[in-house]
């Protein structure tokens, strides 16, 4: 048995152990169409397609053996086989194509199947600000149509959710596609398809379908199945660090690094940061990462040494795919740039206006072609040098730039998909920085990068206003089911300062507690020796413990007046519960203890940074919150009290 087959079996086993519904039924018709019938959601009139065109079959053969049904579509050139296999509660749909004259760009296992009984789609984001979470079925546009890795079809009436999972992103990009209803007379139609980039069609990914009674837990079980197949790297402590970007932007200098380190040292008691990370702006031009600049005239080595001397992990921002048009790298190697098929360079960013006054030193940003061995060796030496200088925290940005469709670009060495080229670079980076280094991805292809990074930015850049936090709230909520399964989700740096900020004290606290409760990366760019003691204490309160605790979303599919996060500490038989009023008006609601934590009653506390107010045993909680306010509570079935100084409880 080869490794890929074994991985698929483990994927199914991991999925089965967490599913709590009845097996799906399949009905296959002699004309090659088939139905997938769940207890609540059904896919009918399923039929495969190539390049969005339904197959024209010369003949069709249907065979059944136990729980396995095989449909063979005999084409003018080649065959398209689909194997439907019920393995316990999981249905697998496996494609096999042979003998085609050309390589299709899209292989659809199911094309425009009619979806019955579903009203909403639970999306897993595939990139930063990927609009994850529960969405209405798309109607007039395709913003929520393409769904990667794990997709939930949520029933329109109470019932079971249909969870669709594609685990294998090592070569291709499989995904579900929910057709906007306006294109099909109001009907909901679904594709399960694989983007091949016209490179190859062997070893195509398998799709896994199963029912689950709870939408959030079903998505989380699907995420675990993907991690089991792709591999994950979840051995690093929860990151708690400082990043220069949102305070200095492009203007950080070596002298400022020294000043900030000295300032942090006088704060007592110390803020126990793990990492001090230098962000963008240190290089003279994008791509010339190791070249000294007027901001770091001796290069990065002395700064790393100074950070280490203050007992922090030294962190660095770098964007390995990016090349500035004024960089020495581009001047020396213009042939290293990825171009379109017409020979024109791919320009990802342009800075011709006032943004150059902010610190951008290049008008245009190009992309390195990592199919070129010389480019790969160049990048290897950069990461090797940074590691030797003492950096063990790497934030790699704009990693999606390598995801250019291989059919649409001119590569130095063609013949592979973009996912293959990207994973070769990811493997190189991990080799050079070592398993001990913390790697934070940003603007990256989520499932393709799985197995290499320790953390991943899931939300767009933070903004020092309540409205500017909308995307952070939405995306952390929408990506919570992958948090601490694929990696540690990074909501972005929290704003703690009072100047240069439109956030009130309560808004600052609400956002910080939300970030702390999700259980992912915790970081800020503000200076601890310049902000108020209360806000330093707020950041101290969020310091993670040794055990990574991840909140769940009890109302992911059924929104309430408040956003609610519930974080269980099974070792203490206790729960932290956070209620957040994101609305612009006061809200009130009542929650039963059972719907929050699954037991009839618990000893409850109002929990704040320096105190815990006992409320006694309760079977329900009445919550009343002003706009943008949050409320943290502690629930215990053994009468335990919370630690007033640490959200982690340690």
Secondary structure, 3 states (H helix, E strand, C coil): CCHHHHHHHHHHHHHHCCCCCCCCEEEECCCCCEEEECCCCEEEEECCEECCEECCCCEEEEEEECCEEEEEEECCCCEEEEEEEEECCEEEEEEEEECCCCCCCEEEEEEEEEEECEEEEEECCCCCCCCCEEEECCCCCCCCCEEECEEEEEECCCCCEEEEEECCCCCCEEEEEEECHHHHCCCCEEEEEEECCCCCCCCCCEEEEEEECCHHHHHHHHHHHHHHHHCCCCCCCCCEEEECHHHHHHHCCHHHHHHHHHHHHCCCCCCCCCEEEECCCCCCCCCCCCCCCCCCCCCCHHHHHHHHHCCCEEEEEECCCEEECCCHHHHHCHHHECEECCCCECCCEECCCHHHHHCCCCCEEEEECCCCHHHHHHHHHHHHHHHHHCEEEEEECCHHHHHCCHHHEECCCCCCCHHHHHHHHHHHHHHHHCCCCEEEECCCCHHHHCCCCCEEECCCCCCCCCHHHHHHHHHHHHCHHHECCCEEEECCCECCCCCCCCCCHHHHHHHHHHHHHHCCEEEECCCCCCCCHHHHHHHHHCCCCCCCCCCECCCCCCCCCCEEEEEEECCCCEEEEEEECCCCCCEEEEEEHHHHHCCCCEEEEEECCCCEEEEEEECEEEEEECCCCEEEEEEECCCCCCCCCCCCCC
